[in-house]
Amino acid sequence: MEVVFLESAETDLKELKSYVVKKFGKEIWAEGFNEIKTILASVADGTITGKIPLELLDLNDKRYRQVLTSMNKIIYQVMEDTVYIHIVCDQRRDFATLLMQRLFRV
């Protein structure tokens, strides 16, 4: 499957990179980004199927899935033969707040 980062996820990655490089350095960013790429490759080839994010369970919306790296949460959607990446964020971030911000940004 093809992996496509939506504009929002590309922005997330840029912000995440800026933060990690500033706080921890380029080497740590490279390690984290490689981990993101590795887990998304596993999603694309079907070895990993993520779980429905807890924050979306009450909405009964089963289209979106999440996978976790050691530090990040990735929200994606599979449609036909494409994996669409919607969100990439630090696991420590208040995800419910992030979802509300995204909802009202649209």
C-alpha positions in Angstrom: 0.0 0.0 0.0 1.0 3.6 -0.6 1.5 5.8 2.5 0.3 9.4 2.1 0.9 12.1 4.7 -2.0 14.6 4.6 -1.1 18.3 5.0 -2.0 18.2 8.7 0.3 15.3 9.3 3.1 17.0 7.4 2.7 20.1 9.6 2.8 17.8 12.6 6.0 16.3 11.5 7.6 19.7 10.9 6.6 20.9 14.3 7.7 17.6 16.0 11.0 17.8 14.2 11.6 21.4 15.2 10.8 20.6 18.9 12.9 17.4 19.1 15.9 18.9 17.3 15.9 21.9 19.5 15.5 20.0 22.8 17.4 16.7 22.1 19.4 17.1 18.8 19.3 15.9 15.3 20.4 12.3 16.1 17.4 11.8 18.4 15.1 13.2 15.7 16.6 10.8 13.1 16.0 7.8 15.4 12.4 8.9 16.1 11.7 9.5 12.5 13.1 6.2 11.5 10.8 4.6 14.0 7.9 6.4 12.5 8.8 5.2 9.0 9.3 1.6 10.1 6.0 1.4 11.9 4.2 2.9 8.9 5.9 0.4 6.6 4.4 -2.3 8.8 1.0 -0.7 8.5 1.3 -0.5 4.8 2.3 -4.1 4.3 -0.4 -5.3 6.7 1.8 -6.7 9.5 0.4 -4.2 11.9 -3.2 -3.1 12.2 -3.7 -0.4 14.7 -6.4 0.0 17.3 -9.3 2.5 17.2 -8.2 5.6 19.2 -10.0 5.6 22.6 -11.0 9.2 21.9 -13.0 8.1 18.9 -14.7 5.0 20.4 -17.6 6.9 21.7 -18.3 8.3 18.2 -18.5 4.8 16.9 -16.1 5.8 14.1 -14.1 2.8 13.0 -12.4 4.4 10.0 -9.5 5.7 11.9 -6.7 3.7 13.6 -3.7 4.5 15.7 -0.2 3.0 16.1 2.3 4.0 18.7 6.0 4.4 18.5 8.1 4.8 21.6 7.2 8.5 21.8 4.6 9.2 19.1 1.0 8.5 18.3 0.1 8.2 14.6 -3.6 8.4 13.5 -4.3 7.0 10.0 -7.0 5.7 7.8 -6.8 3.0 5.2 -8.9 3.4 2.1 -8.5 0.8 -0.7 -4.8 0.5 -1.2 -3.7 3.8 0.4 -2.8 4.6 4.1 -3.6 8.2 4.8 -1.7 9.7 7.8 -3.9 12.3 9.6 -2.0 13.1 12.8 1.5 12.5 14.1 1.9 13.7 17.7 3.8 13.2 20.9 2.1 10.5 23.1 2.2 12.9 26.1 0.1 15.5 24.3 -3.5 15.9 25.3 -5.0 14.1 22.4 -8.6 15.1 23.1 -7.6 18.7 23.0 -5.7 18.2 19.7 -8.8 16.6 18.1 -10.9 19.5 19.1 -8.4 22.0 17.7 -8.3 20.1 14.4 -12.1 19.9 14.3 -12.5 23.6 14.7 -9.6 24.5 12.4 -11.4 22.9 9.4 
